[in-house]
């Protein structure tokens, strides 16, 4: 059984599971989004006393905190007990493109050369991790949600702002991949 669930799940299994979760959330009146938990945590910590954005009934969002906690625990279980030592299967074209940028593919999910403490000490690593992290956080707040919230929950609710945000996410990803990433590396 462990060998079965430790294999990557194909889209036609995981996709309907995501759709079922979305249907249940919509039916129950909930919205899916991970970044909204940051607002909830700040509200729990008392930030609503100083900033009106955090002044809301956070108790209605406890289920979302449980969801994120489950995602963290599930990720830990999967990486600790269900992971294999097999390298990530990456297309040879992607490996060649990374090599042209001076990034060696080490078989992991994220290149150790960039996503490590030693990578953080380099200018490229600092730009990708710190500046990129700030831009993701700023963009999440400015767009009113994260990619998963807009792309999964917002589009399921047929919200026009989510469609605009998702289009912006894709344009930003293309600009980063084809224009900024080659300049940084």
N, C-alpha and C positions, 0 to 999 in steps of 0.2 A: 504494500500500500504506500509506504514512504517513497519508494522508487517511482511509483505512478504520479504522486502529487508533487514530486520534486522536479519533474520535467516541465519545460515551458508549455503553457497552455495556448492553444491556437485561438485565433480570433473568433471562430464560430462557437467556441465554448465561453470564453471570457466576455465577449460582446453581449450575448443575451443575459449573462449574469449582471453586467453593469446596467443593461436596460431594465431588468427586473428590480434592481435596487432603486433606480430612478423612478420607476412606476410606483413603488411602495413609498418613496419619499414624497412624490407629488400627491399621492392619495392621502398621506398623513399630514400634508400641508407643510412639509419641511423643504429646505433647500440644501443642496450639496455644495460645500465649499470649505476648503481647508484654511484659507487665509482669514476667514471671519473669526476663527478661533483666537487669533491674536487680539482682536477687539474684545472678545469675551474674557480672555485672561486679564487684560488691562482693566476691564470693568470689575472683575472679581477683586483685583488688587486695589480698587478705590480710585482709579483715575477719573471716574465720572464726577467726582467732587470738584475737580479742577477743569476738566474739559468736557463740554456737553456731548461730543461725539461718543464718549464712553458711558454716558448716562442712559442706560437702558436696562430692562429686566433680563439680566444674563441667565437667570434660571431657566428660561425658555430654550437656551442653547446648550444645556448640559449634554443632551444626546450627541451633539456634534463634537464635544470634548471627548466623550466616550468613543466615538468613531475614530478620532485622531489617535487616541490612546491605543485602540485596537490595531490601527495601521502600524503604529510604532512597534507594538508587541509582535504583530504578525511579521513585520520586516525583520525583527530580531530572530524570531523562530526560524524564518526561512533562511536567513543568512548563516545562522549557527548550526542548524540541524538538517536543512534540506539542500544546502548548496553543494555543488560538485567542484572538483578541481579542474574541470574541463574549461579551456579558454572560451571566451565569448566568441561567437561566430559573427564575424564582421566581413562585409564584402571586400574583395581585394581592391576595388576602386577606392573605397573609403580609406583603407590602409595606405594606399599610394598617395591619396590626397593629404592625409595626415603627415606622411613622411616628407612630402614636399614642403610642408610648413615647419618641419623640424620636430614633429611630435612622434615619438615612437609608440607603436601599439604593443602593449605588454599583455594583452589577453584579458584585462580587467574591464569592468564596466566604465570606469573613469580613468583616464591616463594618470598614473602616479606622478609623472613628470610635472603635471599642472596641479592636480588635486592632492597635495600633501603639504606638510609643514615646510619642507625644503623648497617645494614649488612656490609657496607663498612668499619666500624671500626674493624671488626673481621679479622683475618688472612685469613680465607677462602673467605670472601666477597672481600677483597682486591685482592687476587689472581685471583678470577673469574672476577671481574669487571675491575680492572686497568691493571693487567698483561695480562689477556685474551683480553681486548680491544686493548692493544698495539700489541699483537701477531696477532690479526685479521687485524689491520691496516697495520702492516708490511707485513703480508702475502698477503694482497690485492695488495699492491704495488709491491711486489716481483713476484707475479703470473700475474701481468699485468691486474688485474680486480677482481671483487668480484664474489661471488658464483652465483648471479643472472645473471651477465654479461656473465660469462663463460658457465653456465649451460643452459641458455635460448638463449642468442644471439649467443654465440660462437658455441654451438652445432648445432644451426639452420643454421649457415654458414658453417658447416662441417669443422671446424678448429681443426686440430690435437692438437695444444697447449691447446685448451679449453678442449678437451677430457682428456688430461693428467692432467690438473688442476682439473677437476671434480673428476677424480679417486683419486687424492691426497686429495681433500676435504673430500671424503667419508672415506678414510683411516685415515685421521686426526680425523674425527669425531668418528670413532670406537676406535682409540687409546685413545682419550679423555674420551669417555664414559666408556670404560671397563678397562683402566689402570690408567690414571691420576686422573679422578674424584674420584674414590674410595680412592686414596692416599691422595687427598686434604681433603676429608671429612671423 
